[in-house]
């Protein structure tokens, strides 16, 4: 079996696991911090934590009521002014009951329903374990129209809009010394999601580089984030270090310009695969959100 076909076959479950594993669990925490940041806005300006009351799967849009009004329901929860805690929001997304306790502090202790500062890593682990015990056995993809006003099924667009909400809150002066921790937590979650997505993507890029680069070019690797999946330490997070791969190969046979052409050709062909291309788009989208929120 050709390696490209093998990679295409293997990529299908990996993308599902990536969407439904650590990254998917961490994204729930990410969405919650974004929701809290959006709550700093006036009620009429809020867009996060809203779900479509009646989704039309044929037209792929929120269905209007008999009066022609498209209804978006705000998350209603246990906090002051009916704001949502972590479990309330996940209940809106689906798969978690409002009474389920998943939010935890940095030591893994479960938080009460009034606490709104869950530790991203410990809470993501609880989210993952919760879904592992369900009939599906993994963290399902969330549907944007159950989280963001005027949302649809476009995941990448939803991620971008979430980033825009947080960046605008900063630009509009909503970030203060009293609530800066919300933005810090959001950034922490973004970083963890990026590590997970790049780290899970890396082994397939490494395999492609090892198969397609000339035999006399050794593929060099670099560690991604902590270097391993927090849910499964046996799963390494690493990817191709293209710069070191090229610099180590410069010599009598190749100059840097030739190596740049060779490596770029490998990458271009790898990303002809639709699934790999979509995966890269998600990675780039989170990188864009990270830069935008940090003002880069």
Secondary structure as GFF3:
##gff-version 3
##sequence-region A 1 296
A	DSSP	alpha_helix	3	20	.	.	.	ID=ss1
A	DSSP	alpha_helix	22	38	.	.	.	ID=ss2
A	DSSP	three_ten_helix	43	45	.	.	.	ID=ss3
A	DSSP	beta_strand	50	52	.	.	.	ID=ss4
A	DSSP	beta_strand	55	56	.	.	.	ID=ss5
A	DSSP	beta_strand	61	62	.	.	.	ID=ss6
A	DSSP	beta_strand	72	74	.	.	.	ID=ss7
A	DSSP	three_ten_helix	80	82	.	.	.	ID=ss8
A	DSSP	alpha_helix	86	93	.	.	.	ID=ss9
A	DSSP	alpha_helix	120	132	.	.	.	ID=ss10
A	DSSP	three_ten_helix	144	146	.	.	.	ID=ss11
A	DSSP	alpha_helix	155	171	.	.	.	ID=ss12
A	DSSP	alpha_helix	180	212	.	.	.	ID=ss13
A	DSSP	beta_strand	221	229	.	.	.	ID=ss14
A	DSSP	beta_strand	232	240	.	.	.	ID=ss15
A	DSSP	alpha_helix	242	249	.	.	.	ID=ss16
A	DSSP	alpha_helix	256	270	.	.	.	ID=ss17
A	DSSP	alpha_helix	274	293	.	.	.	ID=ss18
###
